[in-house]
Amino acid sequence: MSTKNVQRKISAEDLQFAGYLRAPMAAKPTAIGLWLHTDGLGRREVVPELLAAAIYPGEAATDLVLEHLLMLDESGFLEFYKADGIEYLALRRPLKLDARLAWSNCPDPPVRESSRTFAAVGGARERAGARVRAEQSERAGRWATWADEQEHRTRPPERPLLLDAPPIGCPDHPHGAFRDCGPCGTARRRHDRWVREARYGEQLTDYEQSQETEAGWGRDPF
Protein backbone atom coordinates (compact mmCIF):
# COMPACT_ATOMS: atom_id res chain seq x y z
CA MET A 1 0.00 0.00 0.00
CA SER A 2 1.53 3.28 -1.11
CA THR A 3 0.33 6.74 -0.13
CA LYS A 4 3.12 8.80 -1.65
CA ASN A 5 1.09 10.16 -4.55
CA VAL A 6 -2.19 10.60 -2.68
CA GLN A 7 -3.06 14.18 -1.78
CA ARG A 8 -4.10 14.29 1.88
CA LYS A 9 -5.68 17.19 3.72
CA ILE A 10 -6.63 17.06 7.39
CA SER A 11 -9.59 19.37 7.94
CA ALA A 12 -10.70 21.23 11.05
CA GLU A 13 -13.62 18.80 11.27
CA ASP A 14 -11.21 15.85 11.32
CA LEU A 15 -9.39 17.41 14.28
CA GLN A 16 -12.71 17.63 16.12
CA PHE A 17 -13.32 13.90 15.75
CA ALA A 18 -14.03 12.49 19.22
CA GLY A 19 -11.58 9.62 18.80
CA TYR A 20 -8.80 12.13 18.11
CA LEU A 21 -9.83 14.53 20.88
CA ARG A 22 -9.91 11.72 23.45
CA ALA A 23 -6.46 10.49 22.46
CA PRO A 24 -3.58 11.36 24.82
CA MET A 25 -1.48 14.28 23.62
CA ALA A 26 1.55 12.00 23.28
CA ALA A 27 -0.29 9.85 20.72
CA LYS A 28 -1.73 12.67 18.57
CA PRO A 29 1.33 12.95 16.26
CA THR A 30 0.96 9.24 15.52
CA ALA A 31 -2.77 9.74 14.86
CA ILE A 32 -1.97 12.45 12.32
CA GLY A 33 0.65 10.19 10.79
CA LEU A 34 -1.93 7.42 10.41
CA TRP A 35 -4.29 9.77 8.60
CA LEU A 36 -1.47 10.40 6.13
CA HIS A 37 -0.13 6.86 5.86
CA THR A 38 -3.19 4.66 5.45
CA ASP A 39 -5.02 3.83 2.24
CA GLY A 40 -8.07 5.51 0.74
CA LEU A 41 -10.39 3.89 3.29
CA GLY A 42 -8.09 4.49 6.25
CA ARG A 43 -6.85 0.91 6.44
CA ARG A 44 -3.41 -0.62 6.63
CA GLU A 45 -1.72 -3.88 7.50
CA VAL A 46 -0.21 -3.58 10.97
CA VAL A 47 3.55 -3.82 10.71
CA PRO A 48 4.84 -1.64 13.57
CA GLU A 49 8.33 -1.31 12.11
CA LEU A 50 6.98 0.02 8.79
CA LEU A 51 4.54 2.34 10.52
CA ALA A 52 7.34 3.75 12.66
CA ALA A 53 9.55 4.28 9.61
CA ALA A 54 6.73 6.08 7.76
CA ILE A 55 5.57 8.32 10.62
CA TYR A 56 8.89 8.91 12.39
CA PRO A 57 11.56 8.48 9.69
CA GLY A 58 15.09 8.12 10.98
CA GLU A 59 14.00 7.43 14.56
CA ALA A 60 13.94 4.18 16.54
CA ALA A 61 10.23 4.56 17.26
CA THR A 62 8.76 1.06 16.93
CA ASP A 63 7.98 0.69 20.65
CA LEU A 64 6.62 4.24 20.72
CA VAL A 65 4.27 3.53 17.83
CA LEU A 66 3.08 0.32 19.49
CA GLU A 67 2.16 2.22 22.64
CA HIS A 68 0.41 4.95 20.65
CA LEU A 69 -1.59 2.42 18.62
CA LEU A 70 -2.95 0.93 21.83
CA MET A 71 -3.83 4.40 23.12
CA LEU A 72 -5.60 5.26 19.87
CA ASP A 73 -7.51 1.99 19.99
CA GLU A 74 -8.71 2.87 23.50
CA SER A 75 -9.69 6.41 22.47
CA GLY A 76 -11.75 5.15 19.52
CA PHE A 77 -9.52 6.64 16.84
CA LEU A 78 -8.94 3.26 15.20
CA GLU A 79 -9.80 -0.41 15.50
CA PHE A 80 -7.79 -3.59 14.97
CA TYR A 81 -9.00 -6.68 13.13
CA LYS A 82 -7.70 -9.91 11.66
CA ALA A 83 -8.30 -11.48 8.28
CA ASP A 84 -6.67 -14.72 7.12
CA GLY A 85 -4.23 -14.53 10.01
CA ILE A 86 -3.03 -11.03 9.10
CA GLU A 87 -3.67 -8.06 11.36
CA TYR A 88 -4.96 -4.74 10.08
CA LEU A 89 -6.06 -1.43 11.47
CA ALA A 90 -8.91 0.73 10.29
CA LEU A 91 -9.38 4.38 11.17
CA ARG A 92 -12.79 5.21 12.58
CA ARG A 93 -12.73 8.47 10.61
CA PRO A 94 -10.66 8.22 7.40
CA LEU A 95 -9.85 11.41 5.56
CA LYS A 96 -12.18 12.42 2.77
CA LEU A 97 -10.56 11.72 -0.60
CA ASP A 98 -11.49 11.89 -4.23
CA ALA A 99 -13.84 8.99 -5.02
CA ARG A 100 -11.22 7.58 -7.39
CA LEU A 101 -8.86 7.13 -4.43
CA ALA A 102 -11.39 5.87 -1.89
CA TRP A 103 -10.58 2.19 -2.22
CA SER A 104 -8.48 -0.34 -0.34
CA ASN A 105 -6.61 -3.57 -0.89
CA CYS A 106 -7.22 -4.48 2.74
CA PRO A 107 -10.22 -6.67 3.59
CA ASP A 108 -13.24 -5.13 5.26
CA PRO A 109 -13.15 -5.09 9.07
CA PRO A 110 -15.67 -7.28 10.89
CA VAL A 111 -18.67 -5.94 12.77
CA ARG A 112 -17.33 -3.26 15.10
CA GLU A 113 -18.79 -4.78 18.28
CA SER A 114 -16.68 -7.89 17.84
CA SER A 115 -13.50 -6.18 16.63
CA ARG A 116 -12.04 -5.88 20.11
CA THR A 117 -12.03 -9.66 20.48
CA PHE A 118 -9.01 -9.83 18.18
CA ALA A 119 -5.47 -9.69 19.49
CA ALA A 120 -4.25 -6.16 18.78
CA VAL A 121 -1.04 -5.51 16.87
CA GLY A 122 0.28 -9.07 16.83
CA GLY A 123 0.07 -9.44 20.59
CA ALA A 124 1.02 -5.81 21.20
CA ARG A 125 -0.98 -5.70 24.41
CA GLU A 126 1.04 -8.61 25.77
CA ARG A 127 4.27 -7.05 24.55
CA ALA A 128 3.45 -3.66 26.05
CA GLY A 129 2.34 -5.26 29.31
CA ALA A 130 5.52 -7.30 29.51
CA ARG A 131 7.57 -4.18 28.90
CA VAL A 132 5.80 -2.28 31.68
CA ARG A 133 6.23 -5.19 34.11
CA ALA A 134 9.92 -5.48 33.22
CA GLU A 135 10.48 -1.75 33.77
CA GLN A 136 8.63 -1.87 37.09
CA SER A 137 10.66 -4.89 38.20
CA GLU A 138 13.92 -3.20 37.24
CA ARG A 139 12.94 0.00 39.04
CA ALA A 140 11.87 -1.93 42.15
CA GLY A 141 15.22 -3.74 42.15
CA ARG A 142 17.10 -0.46 41.91
CA TRP A 143 15.07 1.01 44.75
CA ALA A 144 15.76 -2.05 46.89
CA THR A 145 19.49 -1.81 46.18
CA TRP A 146 19.50 1.89 47.01
CA ALA A 147 17.55 1.35 50.24
CA ASP A 148 19.88 -1.48 51.27
CA GLU A 149 22.91 0.74 50.67
CA GLN A 150 21.39 3.48 52.81
CA GLU A 151 20.55 1.00 55.55
CA HIS A 152 23.99 -0.59 55.72
CA ARG A 153 26.19 2.31 54.75
CA THR A 154 29.18 2.56 57.05
CA ARG A 155 30.38 6.00 58.03
CA PRO A 156 33.74 6.98 59.50
CA PRO A 157 33.62 8.15 63.13
CA GLU A 158 33.26 11.86 63.60
CA ARG A 159 36.14 13.74 65.16
CA PRO A 160 35.18 14.97 68.67
CA LEU A 161 34.79 18.71 68.88
CA LEU A 162 36.97 18.96 71.98
CA LEU A 163 40.00 17.75 70.02
CA ASP A 164 39.86 20.93 67.95
CA ALA A 165 38.75 23.29 70.69
CA PRO A 166 41.12 25.93 72.11
CA PRO A 167 42.92 24.93 75.34
CA ILE A 168 41.03 25.46 78.57
CA GLY A 169 43.94 27.24 80.24
CA CYS A 170 46.51 29.92 79.63
CA PRO A 171 49.97 29.27 78.13
CA ASP A 172 51.36 28.74 81.63
CA HIS A 173 48.52 26.38 82.58
CA PRO A 174 47.32 24.78 79.27
CA HIS A 175 45.16 22.30 81.18
CA GLY A 176 43.79 24.88 83.59
CA ALA A 177 44.69 25.66 87.19
CA PHE A 178 42.92 25.07 90.48
CA ARG A 179 44.06 28.36 91.95
CA ASP A 180 42.80 31.67 90.65
CA CYS A 181 44.38 32.71 87.32
CA GLY A 182 42.91 35.50 85.24
CA PRO A 183 44.32 34.32 81.90
CA CYS A 184 43.04 30.79 82.59
CA GLY A 185 39.52 32.17 83.16
CA THR A 186 39.63 34.08 79.86
CA ALA A 187 40.90 30.99 78.02
CA ARG A 188 38.14 28.85 79.53
CA ARG A 189 35.44 31.24 78.41
CA ARG A 190 36.96 31.30 74.90
CA HIS A 191 37.00 27.48 74.93
CA ASP A 192 33.35 27.19 76.01
CA ARG A 193 32.20 29.75 73.42
CA TRP A 194 34.00 27.88 70.61
CA VAL A 195 32.40 24.56 71.62
CA ARG A 196 28.91 26.11 71.74
CA GLU A 197 29.31 27.71 68.30
CA ALA A 198 30.69 24.50 66.79
CA ARG A 199 27.80 22.41 68.18
CA TYR A 200 25.29 24.98 66.92
CA GLY A 201 26.86 24.74 63.45
CA GLU A 202 26.50 20.96 63.49
CA GLN A 203 22.85 21.24 64.53
CA LEU A 204 22.16 23.68 61.70
CA THR A 205 23.85 21.33 59.23
CA ASP A 206 21.72 18.39 60.42
CA TYR A 207 18.59 20.54 60.11
CA GLU A 208 19.37 21.67 56.57
CA GLN A 209 20.11 18.09 55.50
CA SER A 210 16.79 16.91 56.97
CA GLN A 211 14.96 19.68 55.09
CA GLU A 212 16.60 18.64 51.82
CA THR A 213 15.65 15.02 52.46
CA GLU A 214 12.01 15.94 53.15
CA ALA A 215 11.85 18.19 50.07
CA GLY A 216 13.23 15.42 47.89
CA TRP A 217 11.12 12.65 49.41
CA GLY A 218 8.98 10.94 46.81
CA ARG A 219 11.21 11.93 43.94
CA ASP A 220 12.73 9.20 41.85
CA PRO A 221 16.50 9.22 42.63
CA PHE A 222 17.10 7.42 39.36
C-alpha angles and dihedrals in degrees: 000000000000126000099173096107097038115104109228127190123180109210130207088251091057090054089054092057108127093228090057095043092051092050117104113259090244091061098045095088088055090048090054089047090053091053087056099040105046127085129265092285095043095257133130140164109257109245104149094198092055092044091051092049092050098045100033105026115194094015131105092236106140095111090044092053091048091055092046093049090056091048091050091049089054093047092051096246092123143000133219126224141167131228124177090347094305122115123226138175128219125196114233089219113029118191117266110255138175109286089244089063098041097100136098140206089208119095120253115271117247124252106309096235091063098039094092091061089075122090106257122234098350094305093325092150090057091045093049092045091050090050092052092048091049092050091048091049092049092048092048090051092051091049091050091050091048092048091048091051091051091048096050101031111135118217128197115249115267118246110250113249093229091065089066098036121109115263117276093229142046124270090270092048106027091170095044131258133252093218122068114284121166096205090049090054091051091048091050092053090049089050094050093047092051092050092049092050092047093050091047089053091052091050091051090050091051090049094051091048091051090050091052090049092051092046091051096043112122094023118121106249089201 
